[in-house]
Every structure is written in C-alpha cells, then in structure tokens.
Amino acid sequence: MRILRQQGGGPGWDIALPAASVKSFPEFTGDAEASDTSDSFARAFDEGGAFSHDGAVIELSLYNRRSNWLTIHDIRVVNKRIVCPPEGLLFLEGNEGGGLVDLVYSLDAAAPVAHTRSASGEISTEPYFTNDVIEVEPTDQATVQMDMSGVRFAYEFDIAIDYSVGGESRSQLVRRRNGPFRVTTALCPSPGMRSRLSEGDVQRLKAQRYGLVRRRLSQVDSAGRYVYENVTTTEFVRSCPTW
C-alpha cells in the first residue's frame, strides 16, 4: 500500500501547520519559492506534523504482488482521537478541480465507515463495504480516493485495510511516515457544514487563531504566477459569510 496524495477537503490544496513547524516551510509563508509544490506538501505532512484543512482527500494505491486475486473487504478509520488544532500557519492554495472521490467518511462519527457519493453529491445511507468489496487482479493495483470530512474538531487517525489473498485474511495499517494522518476544521465553513455545528461548536471554532493566513488570489502577476496575500485570522474570519 502506498500513499499517493493527501490534500485539503475536496480538491483544495489547503494545509495548516503547527507553530513549531512554520519556520521549516518558508515556501508556505512566502519567504521562499517552492521548487516542487507536491513535495513540499508531502514533506509538511511527514516531517512538519501538518494538518489537511477542511477535511482531507487521501489517495492510496493498493498493490497486489501475489499470483492470486486480492480482495479488500474494508478500509477503516482506526486510532482516531480529537487533538488540539494547529495555530501556526493556514495556507490556502485553493481549488484545482478533481475527480469523483470513491469513498466518503465522517470523522465526527463515533466509528467512521465508508460510504459512496454519487456524481450529484448524494451520499449513500448504506456503508459501502456492507455489500461490496474491491477486487485487485494478480500483479495489478487499484487506486482508492477517500474524503475524510470533519466539521467539529481536529483529528488524527490511521487507516486499516482488511483484505484476503490466497485464502488468508490480513490487515495492514497505513499512516504517514512519521505519524498519523491529521485533519483540522475549516476556518470558514461552507453553509452545509455550518448547519451541522451546535452553538457551542460555533463559539469554539470562531475563537481559533493562526499566526498567519496566506491565501492565493484569483489574479496573476506579470510573469503569469498566482498572487498571494497574507492576512490575519481576524481579517479572514470577518470576511467569512457563514460566521
């Protein structure tokens, strides 16, 4: 199993860093230019304790190196726990588009399970692995995208994959190189997400602060590069229509 990609919720490349890690990633503060953006994100998740912002899309490649078919019976969120949200830097790269995510999980649930989401955005009521499995041919691979959403708290968690091959049942734990996956809430939730919050949630989340918020604007400079701006959390929250 290999982690191909981790990003913010939906197709947005948004990331949040703990205060202790900010100086190690000047490409996210505007003090340096990234030579490879995808490498910077991977390094931040693996070495900087970074969180995906507003949920996460995690893409895994599932390899079958055996001569028999491999059957995946479940992909589970395990070792989930609520953690303090990061306070260092919120970097909002924005939406670059993306394909349909295969599996959807709600991290706010006591025991998150996989559901499917249709092209129209409807999420199935029946858990995916109740009646379905993922089959991988011998010496082949399958790619699975998972949308891990959570609107109430910041979380860290691992992923367990239950599978069988050659008549044997096995389970494999998947996590980042130096720790669990980490996801934090949106600083400005969508109307749909906002409706899922209690008044206590709203007051707690509105009080969250980052040392710096850096966001990409829609315009480009004379060299055709996107323009970014640094704002305070207070300025960002003040412009949020759902707060």
ZAMARGU-4260 file (C-alpha; in steps of 0.2 Angstrom, whole numbers, plus 5000, padded with zeros to 4 digits):
<rodrens>
0) 5000/5000/5000 | 5007/5017/4996 | 5000/5035/4999 | 4999/5044/4983 | 4992/5060/4989
5) 4985/5070/5003 | 4977/5087/5002 | 4963/5098/5010 | 4945/5093/5009 | 4938/5092/4992
10) 4950/5096/4978 | 4958/5111/4988 | 4977/5110/4992 | 4975/5118/5009 | 4986/5114/5023
15) 4988/5120/5041 | 5005/5120/5051 | 5008/5119/5070 | 5018/5135/5076 | 5033/5125/5079
20) 5034/5119/5061 | 5031/5136/5052 | 5050/5141/5050 | 5054/5125/5042 | 5042/5128/5027
25) 5046/5146/5021 | 5038/5141/5004 | 5021/5142/5013 | 5024/5159/5021 | 5030/5167/5005
30) 5048/5169/5011 | 5054/5156/4998 | 5048/5149/4982 | 5044/5130/4981 | 5054/5120/4968
35) 5041/5106/4969 | 5024/5110/4977 | 5018/5092/4979 | 5035/5088/4988 | 5033/5102/5000
40) 5016/5096/5005 | 5022/5078/5007 | 5036/5084/5017 | 5025/5095/5028 | 5014/5080/5032
45) 5028/5068/5035 | 5040/5080/5044 | 5030/5095/5050 | 5015/5087/5058 | 5004/5097/5046
50) 4985/5095/5045 | 4974/5095/5030 | 4962/5109/5031 | 4943/5107/5030 | 4944/5088/5029
55) 4956/5078/5018 | 4957/5069/5002 | 4968/5054/5004 | 4973/5043/4989 | 4980/5026/4991
60) 4987/5014/4979 | 4984/4996/4983 | 4996/4984/4976 | 4994/4965/4973 | 5011/4957/4971
65) 5004/4940/4973 | 4999/4927/4959 | 4981/4926/4967 | 4967/4939/4967 | 4967/4951/4982
70) 4950/4956/4989 | 4948/4971/5000 | 4934/4969/5012 | 4935/4985/5022 | 4945/5001/5024
75) 4943/5008/5041 | 4947/5023/5051 | 4956/5017/5067 | 4965/5025/5082 | 4955/5041/5079
80) 4957/5054/5093 | 4952/5073/5095 | 4968/5084/5096 | 4971/5102/5098 | 4970/5112/5081
85) 4986/5119/5074 | 4990/5138/5077 | 5005/5142/5066 | 5000/5144/5048 | 4985/5142/5037
90) 4990/5140/5018 | 4975/5141/5006 | 4981/5136/4989 | 4963/5134/4983 | 4953/5123/4971
95) 4962/5115/4957 | 4947/5103/4952 | 4947/5085/4954 | 4938/5069/4950 | 4925/5060/4960
100) 4931/5053/4976 | 4927/5035/4979 | 4924/5033/4997 | 4917/5046/5010 | 4920/5046/5029
105) 4913/5057/5043 | 4927/5059/5056 | 4914/5067/5068 | 4905/5050/5069 | 4910/5039/5083
110) 4915/5025/5071 | 4918/5032/5054 | 4914/5020/5040 | 4915/5021/5021 | 4900/5027/5011
115) 4899/5032/4992 | 4895/5048/4985 | 4886/5050/4968 | 4890/5062/4954 | 4876/5073/4961
120) 4884/5074/4978 | 4872/5062/4987 | 4880/5051/5000 | 4874/5033/5002 | 4865/5028/5018
125) 4872/5010/5017 | 4890/5008/5021 | 4900/5003/5006 | 4908/4988/5012 | 4892/4980/5019
130) 4888/4973/5001 | 4904/4977/4991 | 4922/4973/4990 | 4937/4979/4980 | 4945/4966/4969
135) 4963/4968/4963 | 4970/4956/4950 | 4986/4947/4952 | 5001/4959/4949 | 4990/4973/4947
140) 4985/4988/4958 | 4969/4998/4962 | 4968/5017/4967 | 4956/5022/4980 | 4952/5040/4985
145) 4944/5044/5002 | 4936/5060/5008 | 4939/5062/5026 | 4927/5076/5032 | 4926/5083/5050
150) 4917/5099/5054 | 4918/5099/5074 | 4936/5095/5079 | 4954/5092/5073 | 4958/5074/5072
155) 4972/5062/5070 | 4970/5044/5064 | 4977/5029/5055 | 4969/5019/5041 | 4967/5000/5042
160) 4964/4989/5026 | 4956/4972/5029 | 4960/4961/5014 | 4961/4942/5009 | 4973/4934/4997
165) 4976/4916/4994 | 4964/4911/5007 | 4972/4921/5021 | 4964/4936/5029 | 4975/4950/5034
170) 4975/4968/5039 | 4988/4982/5036 | 4989/4999/5045 | 4993/5014/5034 | 4999/5031/5041
175) 5011/5045/5036 | 5030/5041/5038 | 5032/5049/5055 | 5014/5048/5062 | 4996/5048/5059
180) 4985/5057/5047 | 4979/5074/5053 | 4964/5084/5048 | 4958/5101/5055 | 4941/5110/5053
185) 4938/5124/5041 | 4941/5142/5047 | 4926/5147/5036 | 4914/5133/5034 | 4903/5131/5019
190) 4884/5133/5023 | 4881/5114/5023 | 4895/5112/5036 | 4889/5127/5046 | 4872/5119/5048
195) 4880/5104/5056 | 4888/5114/5071 | 4880/5117/5088 | 4881/5134/5095 | 4895/5128/5107
200) 4904/5122/5091 | 4902/5139/5083 | 4909/5149/5098 | 4924/5137/5100 | 4928/5137/5081
205) 4926/5156/5079 | 4939/5158/5093 | 4953/5148/5083 | 4968/5158/5078 | 4983/5156/5067
210) 4999/5166/5067 | 4997/5169/5049 | 4984/5165/5035 | 4991/5165/5017 | 4979/5163/5003
215) 4980/5163/4984 | 4971/5176/4975 | 4962/5174/4958 | 4974/5186/4949 | 4992/5183/4942
220) 5007/5194/4941 | 5016/5199/4925 | 5025/5183/4924 | 5009/5173/4925 | 5011/5167/4943
225) 4997/5167/4955 | 4997/5181/4968 | 4996/5178/4986 | 4992/5189/5001 | 4995/5187/5020
230) 4980/5191/5032 | 4977/5189/5050 | 4964/5177/5056 | 4953/5191/5062 | 4953/5198/5045
235) 4949/5181/5037 | 4935/5177/5049 | 4927/5194/5047 | 4925/5191/5028 | 4918/5174/5031
240) 4899/5174/5026 | 4894/5159/5036 | 4900/5166/5053
</rodrens>
